[in-house]
Amino acid sequence: MKKIILSILLSAALMSCNNKEPFTPPYDTAVGYVIGKETCNVDTSKDFWLINIISSSSVRQQYGDTVELDSLIYTNAVKSTGLSESLKSVGQKVGIDFTITDTSSSTTNCTITNPVTYKLKIATILSSFEVR
């Protein structure tokens, strides 16, 4: 009788383990190119960098907005905080783990005369790395 009860409990425990949803991280991952930066602050380390996302590991592929830079139109651009210093170079291909705002916003409270800002969604980068 003990063996039957033990086998029923063990079977129930094993079946409950198989009903879990796959882990979904609380951030998105994408690959893109650094396409420029805003010029807003005397302390340039506070300026946003612009990234055009070209692919994502998520089902969602469209994160950003359309922006024109140097006569080129980018259709999936975001402005970002948290990009590694070594990756802050226009043309650099980067991989990013990030969270993103739902609405586009313009940067305000600039500390320089004649700032250059863009109305884009803000991607807060949790980690970034070079992609070859």
Backbone hydrogen bonds, N-H to C=O, Kabsch-Sander energy under -0.5 kcal/mol:
donor,donor_aa,acceptor,acceptor_aa,energy
5,I,1,M,-2.2
6,L,2,K,-2.6
7,S,3,K,-2.4
8,I,4,I,-2.2
9,L,5,I,-2.5
10,L,6,L,-2.5
11,S,7,S,-2.3
12,A,8,I,-2.4
13,A,9,L,-2.2
14,L,10,L,-2.3
15,M,11,S,-2.3
16,S,12,A,-1.8
17,C,13,A,-1.1
18,N,14,L,-0.8
18,N,15,M,-0.5
19,N,16,S,-0.8
20,K,17,C,-0.7
28,D,98,F,-3.2
30,A,96,I,-2.3
31,V,55,S,-2.8
32,G,94,V,-2.5
33,Y,52,N,-1.9
34,V,92,Q,-2.5
35,I,33,Y,-0.5
35,I,50,L,-2.5
36,G,50,L,-1.0
38,E,48,F,-2.9
39,T,116,V,-2.3
40,C,38,E,-0.5
44,T,42,V,-1.2
46,K,43,D,-2.2
47,D,44,T,-1.4
49,W,80,S,-1.7
50,L,36,G,-3.2
51,I,78,V,-2.6
52,N,33,Y,-2.7
53,I,51,I,-0.7
53,I,76,N,-2.6
54,I,31,V,-2.8
55,S,31,V,-1.8
57,S,29,T,-1.6
58,S,29,T,-0.6
63,Y,61,Q,-0.7
65,D,77,A,-2.5
67,V,74,Y,-2.5
69,L,67,V,-0.5
69,L,72,L,-2.7
72,L,69,L,-2.2
74,Y,67,V,-3.1
74,Y,72,L,-0.5
77,A,65,D,-2.8
78,V,51,I,-2.5
79,K,121,K,-2.5
80,S,49,W,-3.1
81,T,123,A,-1.8
87,L,84,S,-1.8
88,K,85,E,-1.4
89,S,87,L,-2.2
91,G,34,V,-3.3
92,Q,89,S,-2.3
94,V,32,G,-3.1
95,G,129,F,-3.0
96,I,30,A,-2.8
97,D,127,S,-2.6
98,F,28,D,-2.8
99,T,124,T,-1.8
101,T,122,I,-1.9
105,S,120,L,-2.2
111,T,40,C,-2.0
112,I,40,C,-1.0
116,V,39,T,-2.5
117,T,115,P,-0.6
120,L,105,S,-1.5
120,L,118,Y,-1.1
123,A,79,K,-3.0
123,A,121,K,-0.6
124,T,99,T,-2.4
124,T,122,I,-0.6
125,I,81,T,-2.9
125,I,123,A,-0.8
126,L,97,D,-3.2
127,S,97,D,-1.4
129,F,95,G,-2.2
131,V,93,K,-2.1
